[in-house]
Amino acid sequence: MSFYDSLGYERENGEFIKDSEGKYIPKESQIKFYKFLERIGYRVIRKPLKFIDGDENKPKNNMDSYLTVDVIKEMNRWDTLILFSGDSDFDRLIDEAIPLGKFVHIFSFSELLSYELKMKAFSSPLVSFTEIEDLKTILERKENT
């Protein structure tokens, strides 16, 4: 199993924090999460978060190509792709998986699930999706009272 993510940065009062050399300080909670995933057997692929034109209000992670290349390279080793993204950039990847009889299950927030991926699920029995909001009642942690 693989986990792809951009390493975010610490914030204070809504602003990104930089060290004395002007470099962003990595988000400690994210690093701990990555270490946890690695301990339980995940391969964690990450790279620093970037900003479009240096504007901190326009973050960009660009992990789609990393994931796509790895999925294609490993296609003979898996039967089901579980994709936690609704990004239409994965439309072509799913097009390549379907003729090979590969199952694809997409998990996405409803407002982030692209029309293209939703249509793939309606047009192919090998593709399905779950809106993450639908999982809230199942996964929500209940406080002991």
C-alpha positions as CSV (number, residue, x, y, z in Angstrom):
1,M,0.0,0.0,0.0
2,S,1.2,3.5,-0.8
3,F,0.3,6.9,0.5
4,Y,1.0,10.0,-1.5
5,D,1.0,13.5,0.0
6,S,2.6,16.9,0.1
7,L,4.4,17.8,3.3
8,G,2.7,20.9,4.7
9,Y,4.2,23.5,7.0
10,E,3.6,24.8,10.5
11,R,1.3,27.8,10.9
12,E,0.9,30.4,13.5
13,N,-2.0,32.9,13.4
14,G,-2.8,31.7,9.9
15,E,0.7,32.4,8.6
16,F,3.3,29.9,7.6
17,I,6.3,29.8,9.9
18,K,9.8,30.0,8.6
19,D,13.1,29.2,10.3
20,S,16.1,31.6,10.6
21,E,17.2,30.7,7.1
22,G,13.8,31.5,5.6
23,K,12.8,27.9,5.0
24,Y,9.3,26.6,5.9
25,I,9.1,24.5,9.0
26,P,7.6,21.0,8.2
27,K,4.3,20.2,10.0
28,E,5.2,18.0,12.9
29,S,1.8,16.2,13.1
30,Q,2.1,15.2,9.5
31,I,5.6,13.8,10.0
32,K,4.3,11.8,12.9
33,F,1.4,10.5,10.8
34,Y,3.8,9.5,8.0
35,K,6.0,7.6,10.5
36,F,2.9,5.8,11.8
37,L,1.9,4.7,8.3
38,E,5.5,3.5,7.6
39,R,5.4,1.4,10.8
40,I,2.3,-0.3,9.8
41,G,3.6,-1.2,6.3
42,Y,2.7,1.7,4.0
43,R,5.2,3.1,1.5
44,V,4.9,6.9,2.0
45,I,5.7,9.1,-1.0
46,R,5.9,12.8,-0.2
47,K,7.4,16.0,-1.3
48,P,7.2,19.6,0.0
49,L,4.1,21.6,-0.7
50,K,4.7,24.3,-3.3
51,F,3.0,27.6,-3.9
52,I,2.0,28.9,-7.3
53,D,4.1,32.0,-8.1
54,G,5.3,32.0,-4.5
55,D,1.8,33.0,-3.3
56,E,1.1,31.2,0.0
57,N,-2.6,31.5,-0.7
58,K,-2.2,29.2,-3.8
59,P,-0.8,25.9,-2.5
60,K,-0.2,23.0,-5.0
61,N,0.9,19.5,-4.3
62,N,1.4,17.9,-7.8
63,M,1.3,14.3,-6.5
64,D,-1.0,13.0,-9.3
65,S,1.8,12.1,-11.7
66,Y,3.8,10.3,-9.0
67,L,0.7,8.2,-8.1
68,T,-0.2,7.5,-11.8
69,V,3.3,6.4,-12.8
70,D,3.5,4.0,-9.8
71,V,0.1,2.6,-10.4
72,I,0.9,1.8,-14.0
73,K,4.3,0.4,-13.1
74,E,2.6,-2.0,-10.6
75,M,-0.5,-2.7,-12.6
76,N,0.3,-6.5,-12.9
77,R,0.5,-6.7,-9.1
78,W,-2.9,-5.4,-8.1
79,D,-6.6,-6.2,-8.8
80,T,-8.3,-3.2,-7.1
81,L,-7.2,0.4,-7.0
82,I,-8.5,2.3,-4.0
83,L,-8.2,6.0,-4.9
84,F,-8.8,8.7,-2.3
85,S,-9.3,11.5,-4.8
86,G,-12.0,12.9,-7.0
87,D,-9.5,14.7,-9.3
88,S,-10.4,14.3,-13.0
89,D,-6.6,14.0,-13.7
90,F,-7.1,10.3,-12.8
91,D,-9.7,9.8,-15.6
92,R,-7.1,8.5,-18.0
93,L,-5.6,6.2,-15.5
94,I,-9.0,4.6,-14.9
95,D,-9.4,4.3,-18.7
96,E,-6.2,2.2,-18.8
97,A,-7.3,0.0,-15.8
98,I,-10.8,-0.9,-17.1
99,P,-9.8,-3.0,-20.2
100,L,-7.4,-5.0,-18.0
101,G,-10.3,-6.0,-15.7
102,K,-9.0,-3.9,-12.8
103,F,-11.5,-2.7,-10.2
104,V,-11.3,1.0,-9.2
105,H,-13.0,2.3,-6.1
106,I,-13.0,6.1,-5.6
107,F,-13.4,7.8,-2.2
108,S,-13.9,11.5,-2.4
109,F,-15.8,14.4,-0.8
110,S,-18.9,15.1,-2.9
111,E,-17.9,18.6,-3.8
112,L,-14.4,17.4,-4.9
113,L,-15.6,14.4,-7.0
114,S,-15.3,15.3,-10.6
115,Y,-18.0,14.8,-13.1
116,E,-15.6,12.6,-15.2
117,L,-14.9,10.1,-12.4
118,K,-18.5,10.0,-11.3
119,M,-19.5,9.1,-14.9
120,K,-16.9,6.4,-15.0
121,A,-18.7,4.8,-12.1
122,F,-22.0,5.0,-13.8
123,S,-20.7,3.6,-17.1
124,S,-18.5,0.7,-15.9
125,P,-19.2,-2.1,-13.5
126,L,-15.5,-2.1,-12.6
127,V,-15.6,1.5,-11.2
128,S,-17.5,2.6,-8.1
129,F,-17.3,5.6,-5.7
130,T,-18.2,6.5,-2.2
131,E,-18.7,10.0,-1.0
132,I,-16.7,10.4,2.2
133,E,-19.6,12.2,3.9
134,D,-21.5,9.0,3.7
135,L,-18.9,7.3,5.9
136,K,-19.2,9.9,8.7
137,T,-21.8,8.0,10.8
138,I,-19.8,4.8,10.4
139,L,-16.4,6.2,11.2
140,E,-17.3,9.0,13.6
141,R,-15.8,8.7,17.0
142,K,-18.3,8.7,19.8
143,E,-17.4,10.2,23.2
144,N,-18.1,8.0,26.2
145,T,-20.7,9.6,28.3
